[in-house]
Amino acid sequence: MASKNVFIAVIGAGGVGKCFLSQLETLSKRLSTNPSFPKISLVLVSRSTKTLYSPKYEALAFENLATSLASASTALSLAEVIEYLSAAPAKVILVDNTSSQDVADQYPQVLSKGISIVTPNKKAFSGSYKLWQDIFSSAASSGAKVYHESSVGAGLPTISTLKELVDTGDEVTRIEGVFSGTMSFLFNSFAPTEGSGGKWSAEVKKAKELGYTEPDPRDDLNGLDVARKLTILARLAGLPVESPTSFPVQSLIPKELESVASGDEFLQRLPEFDAQMEETKVAAEKEGKVVRFVGSIDMGKKQVKVGLEKFDRSHPIAALKGSDNIISFYTKRYGSNPLIIQGAGAGGDVTAMGVTGDLIKVLERS
Ligand SMILES: NC(=O)c1ccc[n+]([C@@H]2O[C@H](COP(=O)([O-])OP(=O)(O)OC[C@H]3O[C@@H](n4cnc5c(N)ncnc54)[C@H](OP(=O)(O)O)[C@@H]3O)[C@@H](O)[C@H]2O)c1
């Protein structure tokens, strides 16, 4: 197997992409002395407007990669990238480190050409159910692999754990958790288990200043990111969820602020609506509970939902710290004490770890 070569193409070199490339450099050095793994060669790296690649499929140097990419004068279209990779004289793994729907829409075509995919991009797996089916049927017919561990819970072993539960014949009855680092941070400081927490608008402002939110916090507060993750888990557990908008998702954006022009204006006007969130917090406190933004899947009732729920202060979801994620799997085997996965659910290095781990799985199976 030592003589086999596998080409790696990386689309997207932002926060996660840069960390992934650094992990890939370490991995390629480590694997070069391991005869049970193929030799890996990075042959393409791209950003939205630049492509660095080797037309003759020779390995690109990791040294000064960011500078070489920044000064690249080529920008291949997605179709040209796929054509280039399809003509490669060895197996290819495409690493999609973008959040692009356009790239995601090409997965069935890429996989049908025998090119494997590893990615933290949620878009392909949480879009239409048809795209989901096309991806996995293309992979099944060509033998290409597709792994997306970091699309839920970043590097936390969420998807691999769920797959293993299902594949080994356990019966998943319920999945519940906090799936957004931003929402985790916001509620852990707005409604802490000890002390009283700040005003809702002040906590959102603070989270934005600390870099925990998207540039426009409404992109976190609309709940869609969590809904996408729930869509992926529900499908893996066996529910054919049509789309992330086909089940109830509670948005924390006041109706009046949905259409304000900018994120800054939104933040400026948010204090006008603090009373609504305060009421929810106080109602939970009266029952000795705290409020959290959670997603849940009830397999028996075939129900998926995303929104605010109240939890006892001693509940693992209430006791979460910082911006951590928590995912509880209730199954027949595990009984009333769920299998719980908890830890950082965002960040370049941990997200890239999930991608690199997926890449190793594909290499092991190449
Ligand atoms: N960051 C996290 O903590 C985290 C956690 C879990 C999952 N994820 C997922 O990981 C992925 C990457 O996240 P990120 O934080 O690294 O995002 P990011 O910093 O915005 O980087 C995205 C990269 O993709 C490139 N890109 C976008 N569209 C492209 C296209 N059509 N062709 C080629 N390149 C394209 C961008 O190019 P430019 O450099 O030219 O803009 C940029 O380099 C996303 O799917 C995200 O949801 C991230």
The ligand as a Tripos MOL2 file, in Angstrom:
@<TRIPOS>MOLECULE
LIG
   48    52     1     0     0
SMALL
NO_CHARGES

@<TRIPOS>ATOM
      1 N1        -15.4210   28.2970   12.8370 N.am      1 LIG1
      2 C1        -15.9910   27.3750   13.6030 C.2       1 LIG1
      3 O1        -15.8480   27.3700   14.8050 O.2       1 LIG1
      4 C2        -16.8140   26.2870   12.9590 C.ar      1 LIG1
      5 C3        -17.3940   25.2890   13.7750 C.ar      1 LIG1
      6 C4        -18.1250   24.2540   13.1620 C.ar      1 LIG1
      7 C5        -18.2780   24.2510   11.7770 C.ar      1 LIG1
      8 N2        -17.7290   25.2680   11.0370 N.ar      1 LIG1
      9 C6        -17.9160   25.2420    9.6000 C.3       1 LIG1
     10 O2        -16.6430   25.2290    8.9660 O.3       1 LIG1
     11 C7        -16.7510   25.9000    7.6980 C.3       1 LIG1
     12 C8        -15.6730   26.9690    7.6160 C.3       1 LIG1
     13 O3        -15.8600   27.9110    8.6470 O.3       1 LIG1
     14 P1        -14.8410   29.1250    8.8720 P.3       1 LIG1
     15 O4        -15.1200   29.6570   10.2190 O.co2     1 LIG1
     16 O5        -13.4660   28.6900    8.5150 O.co2     1 LIG1
     17 O6        -15.3590   30.1710    7.7580 O.3       1 LIG1
     18 P2        -14.5450   31.3810    7.1150 P.3       1 LIG1
     19 O7        -13.4720   31.8380    8.0500 O.co2     1 LIG1
     20 O8        -15.5610   32.3320    6.6350 O.co2     1 LIG1
     21 O9        -13.8010   30.7350    5.8510 O.3       1 LIG1
     22 C9        -14.4640   30.2840    4.7120 C.3       1 LIG1
     23 C10       -13.4500   30.0890    3.5960 C.3       1 LIG1
     24 O10       -14.1320   29.5730    2.4590 O.3       1 LIG1
     25 C11       -13.7570   30.3280    1.3150 C.3       1 LIG1
     26 N3        -14.8390   30.2400    0.3270 N.ar      1 LIG1
     27 C12       -16.1300   30.6080    0.4360 C.ar      1 LIG1
     28 N4        -16.8120   30.2990   -0.6810 N.ar      1 LIG1
     29 C13       -15.9290   29.7100   -1.5220 C.ar      1 LIG1
     30 C14       -16.0180   29.1680   -2.8200 C.ar      1 LIG1
     31 N5        -17.1620   29.1600   -3.4950 N.pl3     1 LIG1
     32 N6        -14.8880   28.6350   -3.3720 N.ar      1 LIG1
     33 C15       -13.7080   28.6500   -2.7010 C.ar      1 LIG1
     34 N7        -13.5660   29.1440   -1.4600 N.ar      1 LIG1
     35 C16       -14.6630   29.6690   -0.8800 C.ar      1 LIG1
     36 C17       -13.5180   31.7230    1.8320 C.3       1 LIG1
     37 O11       -12.7440   32.4430    0.8960 O.3       1 LIG1
     38 P3        -12.1240   33.9090    1.2020 P.3       1 LIG1
     39 O12       -10.9570   33.6440    2.0980 O.co2     1 LIG1
     40 O13       -11.7060   34.3850   -0.1410 O.co2     1 LIG1
     41 O14       -13.2330   34.6810    1.8390 O.co2     1 LIG1
     42 C18       -12.7690   31.3940    3.1390 C.3       1 LIG1
     43 O15       -11.4070   31.1260    2.8700 O.3       1 LIG1
     44 C19       -18.1830   26.4430    7.6230 C.3       1 LIG1
     45 O16       -18.9840   25.5570    6.8970 O.3       1 LIG1
     46 C20       -18.6100   26.4870    9.0830 C.3       1 LIG1
     47 O17       -20.0120   26.3930    9.2450 O.3       1 LIG1
     48 C21       -17.0040   26.2620   11.5810 C.ar      1 LIG1
@<TRIPOS>BOND
     1     1     2 1
     2     2     3 2
     3     2     4 1
     4     4     5 ar
     5     4    48 ar
     6     5     6 ar
     7     6     7 ar
     8     7     8 ar
     9     8     9 1
    10     8    48 ar
    11     9    10 1
    12     9    46 1
    13    10    11 1
    14    11    12 1
    15    11    44 1
    16    12    13 1
    17    13    14 1
    18    14    15 2
    19    14    16 1
    20    14    17 1
    21    17    18 1
    22    18    19 2
    23    18    20 1
    24    18    21 1
    25    21    22 1
    26    22    23 1
    27    23    24 1
    28    23    42 1
    29    24    25 1
    30    25    26 1
    31    25    36 1
    32    26    27 ar
    33    26    35 ar
    34    27    28 ar
    35    28    29 ar
    36    29    30 ar
    37    29    35 ar
    38    30    31 1
    39    30    32 ar
    40    32    33 ar
    41    33    34 ar
    42    34    35 ar
    43    36    37 1
    44    36    42 1
    45    37    38 1
    46    38    39 2
    47    38    40 1
    48    38    41 1
    49    42    43 1
    50    44    45 1
    51    44    46 1
    52    46    47 1
@<TRIPOS>SUBSTRUCTURE
     1 LIG1         1 GROUP 0 **** ****
